[in-house]
Amino acid sequence: MRVGNLARRAYTQASADYLRAVLHAGRDRLPVKECAEFASQLPVMIAGMYYTGWTPKNKPARTRSLAEFMNTVAGELPRGMDPARVTRGVMKVLERHISTGEIEDVRRNFPEPLRELWGELPQRRR
């Protein structure tokens, strides 16, 4: 395998790891119905990743602070990765692909300290 192909594969795997970590932390913080509504806007492959390992029992998780959320994300990331930086990056990608209305629904289901993860959403149509 060529070096370029190895680098591309490593980059793709790292991106998937980052996406999975943030999606799982957010998913576990949502009520079951909202979790399913959010997942319905994801591409099928990403929705599969989103649901991997999920059980609706005892949801939503009681994550109340930004620090708790970041610890959850960090638990699924490779060592040494900054969970806040990864989360901001994933949120920006999600904002481009998920409707503003759905993101607002997710935000409303998060406690106030976690709502800032989404930042200010641009007004756009989808």
C-alpha positions as CSV (number, residue, x, y, z in Angstrom):
1,M,0.0,0.0,0.0
2,R,1.3,3.4,-0.8
3,V,2.0,6.1,1.8
4,G,-0.7,8.4,0.5
5,N,-3.3,5.6,0.8
6,L,-2.1,4.8,4.3
7,A,-2.4,8.4,5.3
8,R,-5.8,8.7,3.8
9,R,-7.0,5.6,5.5
10,A,-5.6,6.8,8.9
11,Y,-7.2,10.2,8.4
12,T,-10.6,8.7,7.5
13,Q,-10.4,6.3,10.6
14,A,-9.5,9.2,12.9
15,S,-12.4,11.3,11.5
16,A,-14.8,8.4,12.1
17,D,-13.5,8.0,15.7
18,Y,-14.1,11.7,16.4
19,L,-17.6,11.7,14.9
20,R,-18.5,8.5,16.9
21,A,-17.2,10.0,20.2
22,V,-19.3,13.2,19.9
23,L,-22.4,11.5,18.4
24,H,-22.4,8.9,21.2
25,A,-22.1,11.5,24.0
26,G,-24.9,13.6,22.5
27,R,-27.1,10.6,21.8
28,D,-26.9,9.4,25.4
29,R,-27.9,12.8,26.6
30,L,-31.1,12.9,24.5
31,P,-34.6,11.4,25.3
32,V,-35.3,8.3,23.2
33,K,-37.8,10.1,20.8
34,E,-35.4,13.0,20.1
35,C,-32.5,10.6,19.6
36,A,-34.5,8.8,16.8
37,E,-35.6,12.1,15.2
38,F,-32.0,13.3,15.1
39,A,-30.8,10.0,13.7
40,S,-33.4,10.2,10.9
41,Q,-31.4,13.1,9.4
42,L,-28.1,11.2,9.4
43,P,-26.8,9.3,6.3
44,V,-27.5,5.6,6.8
45,M,-23.8,4.7,7.5
46,I,-23.5,7.4,10.1
47,A,-26.8,6.5,11.7
48,G,-25.5,2.9,12.0
49,M,-22.4,4.4,13.8
50,Y,-24.7,6.6,15.9
51,Y,-26.8,3.6,17.2
52,T,-23.9,1.2,17.7
53,G,-23.9,0.1,21.4
54,W,-27.0,2.2,22.2
55,T,-29.7,1.0,24.6
56,P,-32.7,3.2,25.3
57,K,-32.8,2.1,28.9
58,N,-32.0,4.9,31.4
59,K,-31.9,7.7,28.9
60,P,-31.3,10.5,28.9
61,A,-28.0,10.3,30.8
62,R,-27.8,12.8,33.7
63,T,-24.9,14.7,32.1
64,R,-25.3,18.3,33.5
65,S,-22.1,20.1,33.0
66,L,-19.8,20.8,30.0
67,A,-16.9,19.1,31.9
68,E,-19.0,15.9,32.3
69,F,-19.9,15.9,28.6
70,M,-16.2,16.5,27.6
71,N,-15.2,13.6,29.8
72,T,-17.7,11.4,28.0
73,V,-16.3,12.4,24.6
74,A,-12.7,12.0,25.8
75,G,-13.5,8.4,26.9
76,E,-14.0,7.5,23.3
77,L,-11.1,9.4,21.8
78,P,-7.5,8.3,21.3
79,R,-5.3,9.5,24.1
80,G,-4.1,13.0,23.9
81,M,-6.9,14.4,21.8
82,D,-8.6,17.6,23.0
83,P,-12.3,16.7,23.4
84,A,-13.4,20.3,23.2
85,R,-11.7,20.9,19.9
86,V,-13.0,17.6,18.5
87,T,-16.5,18.4,19.6
88,R,-16.5,21.9,18.1
89,G,-15.3,20.4,14.8
90,V,-18.0,17.7,14.7
91,M,-20.7,20.2,15.7
92,K,-19.7,22.4,12.7
93,V,-20.0,19.5,10.4
94,L,-23.4,18.5,11.8
95,E,-24.6,22.1,11.5
96,R,-24.0,21.9,7.7
97,H,-25.9,18.6,7.3
98,I,-28.7,18.6,9.9
99,S,-31.7,21.0,9.7
100,T,-31.6,24.0,11.9
101,G,-34.9,23.0,13.4
102,E,-33.6,19.6,14.4
103,I,-30.5,21.2,16.0
104,E,-32.7,23.6,17.9
105,D,-34.7,20.6,19.2
106,V,-31.5,18.9,20.3
107,R,-30.4,22.1,22.0
108,R,-33.7,22.4,23.9
109,N,-33.2,18.9,25.3
110,F,-29.7,19.7,26.7
111,P,-29.2,21.5,30.0
112,E,-28.2,25.1,29.7
113,P,-24.4,24.5,30.1
114,L,-24.4,22.0,27.2
115,R,-26.4,24.2,24.8
116,E,-23.3,26.4,24.2
117,L,-21.8,23.4,22.3
118,W,-23.8,24.3,19.3
119,G,-22.9,28.0,19.4
120,E,-24.9,30.5,17.4
121,L,-26.7,28.8,14.6
122,P,-26.8,30.6,11.3
123,Q,-30.3,31.3,10.0
124,R,-30.6,29.1,6.9
125,R,-33.2,27.1,5.2
126,R,-33.1,23.3,4.8
